[in-house]
Amino acid sequence: MIYYGGTERSHSMWLIEASCYRRTFIFMNNYQFDKPFKTYDEMIELLQSRNMVITNSELTKHWLSDSSYYAVINGYKNYFHLNGNNFTNPVLIEEIYSLAVLDSLLSRTLLQAILTVELSLKPKVSYIVSKKYGVYTDYNNISGLDDPNDYFCAKNYRNAHDTKNTLLNLKKSLKNTILNRKNLSVTHYVDNHNHLPLWIAVNSFCLGQMIKFYQILKFSDKDYVANSLVFSPQLTIDEKKDFLISSLKILKEYRNKIAHGNQVFHSSVKGKLPKRFVLDLTNKKIAISDYNKGIGNNDRVSVILILLVLQRDFHRKLFCSTILSTLNLMKYVHIQGKSIMNMLGIPEQIIDIINDYSIQDK
């Protein structure tokens, strides 16, 4: 017998495995991969062969070392005229990196504001639930949904087909957080207090879980959350609730796109803001014809509008200031005769809309 890797093997088995390894080695060394490794110099040569102008090789190497070739070059090449994989007209490497940098600026601004909304949703849900249904849950009893003293008791929520599943998933997630000590505030309360209030437990829930939690609230409890989060006097309470759930679903998808390094330029998601909200909340600066072209449906314009409505005071002022700086750069930086805003299909009236909301907080 032969011992290989601490495991007893027969001689014939060892010969079979050695033969397989040898064939794999020969195959790998003779196989021509369609995307072989390239050095930075080889990447530059490839770009130049595709009609990209490299004015500074060392700076380009630095950019390529900081950013993925695929994410930057392949991610933005379609904004230029192409003939196959080649640029129809010469394109400066600086031009394509300008798009990448502005995408990054826009992404960071949107993500920060989305996180602000997420952090605001959690205490509003936990406040109304704690006020009406108490501060106790038996987090060790994952399947227990019948205790009237437990804020996760099913009777505290809508009588809907998905209510129990949502509550069970929340309790399972909370238990997993406790067992693996994933959240400092939850761990602290479990170790040092005789109960785990909901305003601490929600810190372990992601945005997707909070959306499902909000959806199973009783109608009167939803009213409180919607009134507390949607800062728009022209909307009725029912409209606020509709706007909030549509908005949160869109924000969740964009949050995930940005967090995973995906572009937000020309991005869209499955959800959609209803037309009446887009028209009313922009004072028709986004017109029906714009909406019918996709502007304000579920694109980055809709995300900006949502974040204007779901924030107020300092947070909205900060968001307005930051997003205006980025959009003004897009407006005044031109590539091959076009502003970046024009290239990316962002309507210039979004700047006026942001200014209108900014004035409200002065």
ABEGO torsion letter per residue (X at the ends): XBBBGGBBBBAAAAAAAAAAAAAAAAAAAABBBABBBBBAAAAAAAAAAAGBBBABAAAAAAAAAABBAAAAAAAAAAABBBBEABBABBBBAAAAAAAAAAAAAAAAAAAAAAAAAAAAAAAAAAAAAAAAAEABBBAABAABAABAABAABAAABBBBAAAAAAAAAAAAAAAAAAAAGABAAAAAAAAABABBBAAAAAAABBAAAAAAAAAABBAAAAAAAAAAABBBAABBAAAAAAAAAAAAAAAAAAAAAAAAGBBABGBBBABBBBAAAAAAAAGGABBAAAAAAGBGAABAAAAAAAAAAABBEAAAAAAAAAAAAAAAAAAABBBGGBBAAAAAGBBAAAAAAAAAAAAAAX
